[in-house]
Amino acid sequence: MDSDHEAYVLLLLSDSNLPTGSFVASAGLESYVTHGFFTDLSASSPSRPDKMDYTVNFLRDSLSTYAHSALPFVLDTHRTIEEYLQDQTEHTASDLDPVLSRVRELDELYETMTLNHITRRASKSQGVALLTLFSKGFSKPRLSRHLSVSSDSGLLDLETRATTLVDRLKLLVRREETHGHLPICWGVLTATLRLSPERSQYLHMFLQSRSLLSSSVRLNTIGPYGAQQLLLHTVRPLVDAEMSRCKDLTTGLLASSQNAEQDGLDDDAIRGPTMTWPLGEILTARHDLQHSRIFNS
């Protein structure tokens, strides 16, 4: 992988102006605040709560459960797409069918393992936004394809196959033949843009953290300067810790136990997806029960 290319793609994907649909979701934070978890009910005397501490507590618990539940799907999807795109043999349209079938299996498993309808709704909305982002924002412009002659014909073929794959997946989502969940579509997007799996996972966790802090600013629990402080001093160690625990977790859907033993993977790595914060799931599921709300999810 060309490090310059990867660094440039990382800059593009970390742009807060990208239309990814993340502004519609608070990942349970709005319900968390509404249900009084930003208030210290045990305090003997009324005092102004330290909302930065409460925000860090939410970040820690939310990122932990998200890393354990989403990163295995990001990794398996990325590997599936990467394997297809790196195959140098001549491809036909029918060669996409087994790839899309594996992606749909991962998508269906994520749908099954997502415990509440609020999270499913947000995940589908953001996943479709990522596929649209690739088609409209990251695929090569038609005029450029005709005017430029690439010295690397293999690269041109890779871009064509990637565009065809995303278009087929978008069509399946539109036909409601698959769900288009966020971790799945993120794995597809970053693999087609030739990011490494680890970079893909790390950036996904960073963007999830930034989205949570953006929600905090909109909810007025912290200010924009406070959000930047947390991004610099708190988010990085939290993301690093979750990556060290979860970056090698897989769904177990794409590999048999025999293959896993050959690769030296233990049972914990195979059965990666899990939910680690039941309270967060309960509060997220109660999002629609709020009398008034800012976020859709």
Protein Blocks (a to p, Z undefined) as FASTA:
>chain_A
ZZklmmmmmmmmmpmkbcghlmmpgghmmmmmmnopaccfkbmbdcdddfklmmmmmmmm
mmmmmmmmmmmmmmmmmmmmmmmmmpmbdcdfklmmmmmmmmmmmmmmmmmmpmbfklmm
mmmmmmmmmmmmmmmmmmccfklmmmpccfblklmmmmmmmmmmmmmmmmmmmnopagoi
aklmmmmmmmmnopafklmmmmmmmmmmmmmmmmmmmnomacfklmmmmmmmmmmmmmmm
mmmmmmmpcehlmpcfklmmmnopafklmmmpccfblklmmmmmmmmmpfbdfbfZZ
